[in-house]
């Protein structure tokens, strides 16, 4: 059993390590392209063709815990288009898999600069954030936040969280490209 305490900054990094070390060989043959929710402290997981169902099934078993959603056989759980915005100097997260750096930078910006103005008015909504530009979008739907920010920063990766929820689905999603 895993015993290292989960923090917002390392949950996906640790879940990916659990996936690579213990789960990948078990699920990739029969569940390729499905979503998998992983709770890194225990290594428990649930998978399903529907992202929300995988997440909900794990939340029912592990209420109050943080989990990370991955897509079996893919570098990112959700990819909407491909490519990078014109002039973007950052490292392509989905290609380099530097989730921990992108995650930490995004979380620091959210905590230091965004949380105080967004939580009082937008609890329960979703926020998509690009840490290099500090541009963000709030929307009632996760994909709506990503799509709206993607119009301004086509193809860029975004940090996504549900505002005011400590145990929300949070992760790195690549936004849509112009098209």
C-alpha positions as a printed NumPy array, in Angstrom:
array([[  0.   ,   0.   ,   0.   ],
       [  1.192,   3.538,  -0.802],
       [  1.516,   5.832,   2.222],
       [  2.988,   9.11 ,   0.958],
       [  0.379,  11.834,   1.609],
       [ -1.241,  13.337,  -1.465],
       [ -0.856,  17.035,  -2.148],
       [ -2.448,  19.032,  -4.942],
       [  1.002,  19.61 ,  -6.413],
       [  1.983,  15.987,  -6.875],
       [ -1.195,  13.936,  -7.248],
       [ -0.973,  13.491, -11.037],
       [  2.778,  12.96 , -11.004],
       [  2.358,  10.211,  -8.425],
       [ -0.706,   8.714, -10.129],
       [  1.239,   8.502, -13.398],
       [  4.067,   6.712, -11.551],
       [  1.556,   4.226, -10.084],
       [  0.119,   3.721, -13.572],
       [  3.545,   3.086, -15.115],
       [  4.803,   0.844, -12.28 ],
       [  1.716,  -1.228, -11.462],
       [ -1.283,  -0.704, -13.719],
       [ -0.214,  -0.223, -17.342],
       [  0.591,  -3.875, -18.056],
       [ -2.732,  -4.956, -16.519],
       [ -5.077,  -2.602, -18.4  ],
       [ -3.541,  -1.692, -21.77 ],
       [ -4.341,  -4.955, -23.544],
       [ -8.085,  -4.969, -22.884],
       [ -8.92 ,  -1.337, -22.042],
       [ -6.931,   0.736, -24.549],
       [ -8.319,   4.289, -25.03 ],
       [-10.56 ,   4.116, -21.93 ],
       [-10.202,   6.614, -19.079],
       [ -8.674,   5.57 , -15.771],
       [ -9.006,   7.38 , -12.439],
       [ -6.124,   6.616, -10.069],
       [ -5.856,   7.413,  -6.353],
       [ -2.083,   7.466,  -5.835],
       [ -1.984,   6.912,  -2.052],
       [ -3.591,   3.481,  -2.293],
       [ -3.038,   2.667,  -5.962],
       [ -6.785,   2.02 ,  -6.345],
       [ -8.255,   2.755,  -9.737],
       [-11.379,   2.597, -11.858],
       [-11.638,   2.697, -15.625],
       [-14.46 ,   3.302, -18.064],
       [-15.071,   4.562, -21.592],
       [-16.645,   7.644, -19.96 ],
       [-14.313,   9.949, -17.994],
       [-17.05 ,  10.985, -15.549],
       [-18.056,   7.402, -14.751],
       [-14.444,   6.341, -14.068],
       [-14.03 ,   9.311, -11.729],
       [-17.369,   8.804,  -9.973],
       [-16.8  ,   5.08 ,  -9.387],
       [-13.482,   5.821,  -7.683],
       [-14.988,   8.695,  -5.635],
       [-17.668,   6.329,  -4.363],
       [-14.98 ,   3.935,  -3.115],
       [-12.568,   6.648,  -1.914],
       [-14.693,   9.659,  -0.843],
       [-12.699,  12.8  ,  -0.126],
       [ -9.527,  11.59 ,  -1.816],
       [ -7.796,  13.233,  -4.744],
       [ -7.373,  11.275,  -7.95 ],
       [ -5.946,  11.847, -11.391],
       [ -7.609,  10.928, -14.679],
       [ -5.452,   9.436, -17.425],
       [ -6.36 ,   7.892, -20.75 ],
       [ -5.029,   4.401, -21.26 ],
       [ -2.432,   4.372, -24.021],
       [ -2.298,   8.191, -24.343],
       [ -0.026,  10.937, -22.996],
       [ -2.962,  13.178, -21.999],
       [ -6.453,  12.345, -20.748],
       [ -8.126,  14.802, -23.135],
       [ -6.614,  16.274, -26.276],
       [ -8.668,  18.703, -28.333],
       [ -6.767,  19.286, -31.557],
       [ -3.012,  19.5  , -31.796],
       [ -0.242,  21.968, -32.42 ],
       [  0.85 ,  25.084, -30.521],
       [ -0.065,  28.743, -30.699],
       [  1.98 ,  30.944, -33.008],
       [  5.034,  32.195, -31.161],
       [  4.519,  29.822, -28.171],
       [  7.913,  29.313, -26.523],
       [  6.916,  26.734, -23.91 ],
       [  7.639,  23.031, -23.971],
       [  4.801,  20.943, -25.409],
       [  3.525,  19.234, -22.263],
       [  1.775,  16.349, -24.03 ],
       [  4.921,  15.609, -26.034],
       [  7.486,  15.981, -23.241],
       [  5.281,  14.732, -20.358],
       [  6.619,  17.38 , -17.957],
       [  3.325,  17.315, -16.072],
       [  4.924,  17.93 , -12.681],
       [  6.597,  21.206, -13.76 ],
       [  3.502,  22.479, -15.568],
       [  1.269,  21.369, -12.686],
       [  3.396,  23.01 ,  -9.969],
       [  3.738,  26.285, -11.856],
       [ -0.008,  26.418, -12.524],
       [ -0.936,  25.577,  -8.926],
       [  1.393,  28.298,  -7.587],
       [ -0.158,  30.916,  -9.889],
       [ -3.672,  29.829,  -8.939],
       [ -2.941,  30.01 ,  -5.209],
       [ -0.994,  33.302,  -5.314],
       [ -2.899,  35.301,  -7.915],
       [ -6.267,  33.832,  -8.853],
       [ -7.937,  32.004,  -5.957],
       [ -8.872,  35.126,  -3.955],
       [-10.885,  36.732,  -6.778],
       [-12.39 ,  33.644,  -8.39 ],
       [-13.636,  31.51 ,  -5.476],
       [-16.168,  33.895,  -3.915],
       [-18.146,  34.291,  -7.15 ],
       [-17.503,  31.061,  -9.052],
       [-17.494,  28.109,  -6.608],
       [-18.277,  24.868,  -8.411],
       [-17.438,  26.204, -11.879],
       [-14.343,  25.16 , -13.826],
       [-11.212,  27.214, -14.436],
       [ -8.737,  26.662, -17.285],
       [ -5.377,  28.405, -16.821],
       [ -2.286,  28.803, -18.972],
       [  0.608,  29.475, -16.558],
       [  2.962,  31.174, -19.041],
       [  0.449,  33.848, -20.065],
       [ -1.599,  33.704, -16.827],
       [ -4.675,  33.862, -19.042],
       [ -7.635,  31.957, -17.637],
       [-11.272,  31.203, -18.343],
       [-14.125,  30.329, -15.955],
       [-17.121,  28.331, -17.202],
       [-19.839,  26.109, -15.741],
       [-18.545,  23.182, -17.825],
       [-14.945,  21.891, -17.902],
       [-14.781,  21.594, -21.688],
       [-16.433,  25.014, -22.049],
       [-13.612,  26.606, -20.037],
       [-11.004,  24.826, -22.181],
       [-12.764,  25.694, -25.463],
       [-13.129,  29.384, -24.558],
       [ -9.5  ,  29.745, -23.487],
       [ -8.478,  27.703, -26.526],
       [ -9.953,  30.398, -28.762],
       [ -7.371,  32.826, -27.37 ],
       [ -4.495,  30.321, -27.084],
       [ -5.162,  27.631, -29.701],
       [ -3.376,  24.332, -29.087],
       [ -1.838,  25.35 , -25.748],
       [ -1.949,  23.099, -22.666],
       [ -4.144,  24.221, -19.773],
       [ -4.319,  23.466, -16.071],
       [ -7.955,  22.748, -15.202],
       [ -9.665,  22.595, -11.81 ],
       [-13.095,  22.866, -10.282],
       [-13.155,  26.076,  -8.239],
       [-13.587,  25.702,  -4.486],
       [-13.52 ,  21.902,  -4.524],
       [-10.506,  20.321,  -2.841],
       [-11.32 ,  16.932,  -4.323],
       [-12.231,  18.044,  -7.835],
       [-11.052,  16.591, -11.094],
       [ -7.938,  18.554, -11.918],
       [ -5.389,  18.   , -14.602],
       [ -3.577,  19.16 , -17.697],
       [ -5.578,  19.35 , -20.921],
       [ -4.415,  20.506, -24.329],
       [ -6.814,  23.017, -25.847],
       [ -8.284,  22.991, -29.351],
       [ -6.486,  24.421, -32.329],
       [ -7.962,  26.858, -34.814],
       [ -9.657,  25.001, -37.502]])
